[in-house]
């Protein structure tokens, strides 16, 4: 564009600039177009007409606004929220809708405090945001590592043994406490699980386990037994 300086657009904030020309190759009319937002972001395109260039600009502005809205919502979520809401166990509610189990999710939306449900424009914006947030939650969840405790099964099976033998008296199927039934975990939760695993006995030589009373260990506040062979926790409580 002739108004550029050293190849850099001089388009002012909140304004557009354009230059119409004919292609030297095809002879068809074209429009070189710049638009700069109030915050300084520049949109540039070459289209077949000014009308088409402005339509591309409007689509870019809408996409940019949607990204801001999604970032606004996701920025208020913890990774635990994302893991919970992203789990396929949530069924048809997977994604944004599942957040209602944990919070008033609608209040996470930009402008929700002052929004009028009868405002069709705001509702359309909210619905676009909800769909995009759901996609972001699901994509984030699907990229997380599999839960190391339940191996993605979402539940664990707890066997209660007889006090006098190895006979199983009861069996309980519980929601996995590590992933909260999600089947996947955040990197923080995975690291915490691995640290915890390092504190537990894996050698199985616990015949002469040593009793540690409540509050006597920095590793585990509750009373527990420590394996004499490896020095790790053999049983808690």
C-alpha positions in Angstrom: 0.0 0.0 0.0 1.3 3.4 -0.9 0.8 4.8 2.6 3.1 2.1 4.1 6.4 3.2 5.5 9.3 0.8 4.9 6.7 -1.9 4.4 4.9 -1.2 7.7 1.2 -0.2 7.7 0.5 3.3 9.0 -3.2 2.5 9.6 -4.3 4.4 12.7 -6.0 2.6 15.7 -9.7 2.2 15.3 -9.5 2.9 11.5 -9.2 1.2 8.2 -7.2 2.0 5.1 -7.4 0.4 1.7 -6.2 0.7 -1.8 -8.0 -0.7 -4.9 -6.0 -1.9 -7.9 -6.0 -4.2 -10.8 -3.9 -7.4 -10.8 -1.1 -7.2 -13.3 -1.5 -10.9 -13.9 -5.2 -11.3 -14.3 -6.4 -7.8 -14.8 -9.1 -8.3 -12.2 -9.8 -5.7 -9.5 -8.5 -6.3 -6.0 -8.4 -4.4 -2.8 -5.5 -4.3 -0.4 -7.0 -3.6 3.1 -5.7 -2.8 6.6 -7.7 -2.4 9.8 -6.2 -1.7 13.2 -8.2 -2.3 16.4 -8.3 0.2 19.3 -5.8 -2.0 21.2 -3.3 -1.9 18.2 -3.8 -5.3 16.6 -3.5 -5.2 12.8 -5.6 -7.1 10.3 -4.4 -7.1 6.7 -5.8 -8.8 3.6 -6.0 -8.7 -0.1 -9.5 -9.4 -1.4 -11.3 -9.1 -4.7 -13.4 -6.2 -3.4 -13.7 -3.8 -0.5 -16.9 -5.5 0.6 -15.1 -8.9 0.7 -12.2 -7.4 2.6 -14.6 -5.9 5.3 -16.4 -9.2 5.6 -13.1 -10.9 6.3 -12.3 -8.2 8.8 -15.6 -8.8 10.6 -15.0 -12.5 10.7 -11.5 -11.9 12.2 -13.0 -9.5 14.8 -15.6 -12.1 15.8 -13.0 -14.8 16.1 -10.8 -12.6 18.1 -13.6 -11.7 20.5 -14.5 -15.4 20.8 -11.0 -16.3 21.8 -11.0 -13.6 24.4 -14.3 -14.9 25.8 -13.0 -18.4 25.9 -9.8 -17.3 27.7 -11.9 -15.4 30.2 -13.9 -18.5 31.1 -11.0 -21.0 31.0 -8.9 -18.7 33.1 -11.3 -19.0 35.9 -11.1 -22.8 35.9 -8.7 -25.0 37.9 -7.2 -28.0 36.3 -9.4 -30.2 38.6 -12.4 -28.5 37.0 -11.1 -29.3 33.5 -10.4 -32.9 34.4 -13.8 -33.3 35.9 -15.8 -31.6 33.1 -13.7 -33.1 30.3 -14.3 -36.7 31.4 -16.4 -38.9 29.0 -18.1 -40.1 32.2 -20.1 -36.8 32.2 -21.9 -38.1 29.1 -24.0 -35.5 27.3 -23.0 -32.9 29.9 -19.3 -33.3 29.0 -17.6 -29.9 28.8 -19.2 -26.6 30.0 -22.5 -28.1 31.1 -20.6 -30.4 33.6 -19.2 -27.3 35.3 -22.7 -26.7 36.8 -22.0 -29.7 39.1 -19.2 -27.7 40.7 -20.2 -24.0 40.3 -22.7 -21.6 38.8 -21.0 -21.9 35.4 -23.2 -19.3 33.7 -21.6 -16.7 35.9 -18.2 -17.5 34.3 -19.4 -16.0 31.0 -18.3 -12.5 30.2 -21.0 -9.9 31.0 -23.1 -12.5 32.8 -23.7 -10.3 35.9 -25.5 -7.7 33.9 -26.9 -9.8 31.0 -30.6 -10.0 30.1 -31.6 -13.5 29.1 -34.0 -11.9 26.6 -31.0 -10.2 24.9 -30.7 -12.4 21.8 -27.3 -10.9 20.9 -25.8 -11.7 24.3 -27.4 -15.2 24.3 -25.8 -15.9 20.8 -22.5 -14.7 22.1 -22.9 -16.9 25.3 -23.8 -20.0 23.2 -20.8 -19.5 20.9 -18.6 -19.2 24.0 -20.1 -22.3 25.7 -19.5 -24.4 22.6 -15.9 -23.2 22.2 -15.2 -23.7 25.9 -16.5 -27.2 25.7 -14.1 -27.9 22.7 -11.2 -26.4 24.7 -12.0 -28.5 27.8 -12.4 -31.8 25.8 -9.2 -31.1 23.9 -7.3 -30.4 27.1 -8.6 -33.5 28.8 -7.9 -35.7 25.9 -4.3 -34.5 25.9 -3.8 -35.3 29.6 -2.0 -38.5 30.8 -4.0 -41.5 31.9 -4.6 -41.8 35.6 -1.9 -44.1 37.0 -4.1 -45.4 39.8 -7.1 -46.6 37.9 -5.4 -46.8 34.5 -8.2 -44.8 32.9 -11.0 -47.1 34.2 -12.3 -44.2 36.5 -13.0 -46.6 39.4 -10.8 -48.7 41.7 -11.8 -52.0 43.5 -11.1 -52.2 47.2 -10.9 -55.7 48.8 -11.5 -56.0 52.5 -9.6 -59.0 53.9 -10.5 -61.1 56.9 -8.6 -60.3 60.0 -7.5 -63.9 60.4 -6.9 -65.0 56.8 -6.4 -63.8 53.2 -10.1 -64.4 52.5 -11.9 -61.5 50.9 -14.8 -60.6 53.1 -16.1 -57.5 51.1 -15.4 -55.9 47.8 -16.1 -52.2 47.1 -16.0 -50.4 43.8 -15.1 -46.7 44.4 -14.6 -43.6 42.3 -10.9 -43.3 41.8 -9.7 -40.7 44.3 -6.7 -39.6 42.1 -8.6 -38.6 39.0 -12.0 -38.1 40.7 -13.6 -40.5 38.1 -12.2 -38.7 35.1 -9.7 -41.4 34.0 -7.0 -38.8 33.3 -5.0 -36.5 35.5 -3.2 -33.1 35.3 0.6 -33.0 35.5 0.3 -31.7 39.0 -1.9 -34.6 40.1 0.4 -37.1 38.4 3.5 -35.7 40.1 1.7 -35.8 43.5 0.7 -39.4 42.9 4.2 -40.4 41.9 5.6 -38.7 45.0 3.1 -40.6 47.1 3.9 -43.9 45.5 7.6 -43.4 46.4 6.6 -43.4 50.1 4.9 -46.8 50.0 6.6 -50.2 50.5 6.9 -52.2 47.4 9.1 -55.0 48.6 6.4 -56.9 50.5 8.6 -57.8 53.4 6.4 -56.3 56.1 6.4 -59.0 58.7 8.3 -56.9 61.2 6.7 -53.5 60.4 7.4 -50.8 62.9 4.5 -48.7 64.4 4.7 -44.9 64.1 2.1 -43.0 66.2 0.1 -39.9 65.1 2.2 -36.8 64.4 5.5 -38.6 64.7 6.4 -38.5 61.0 6.8 -35.7 58.4 5.8 -38.2 55.7 2.4 -39.2 57.1 0.6 -37.4 60.0 -1.7 -40.3 60.8 -0.4 -43.3 62.7 1.0 -46.0 60.4 3.4 -48.9 60.0 6.8 -48.7 58.3 8.5 -51.6 56.6 11.7 -52.5 58.5 13.3 -53.7 55.2 12.8 -50.6 52.9 11.8 -48.0 55.5 8.6 -47.1 53.6 5.0 -47.0 54.7 3.4 -50.5 54.8 0.0 -49.5 56.2 -1.9 -46.4 57.4 -4.3 -46.4 60.2 
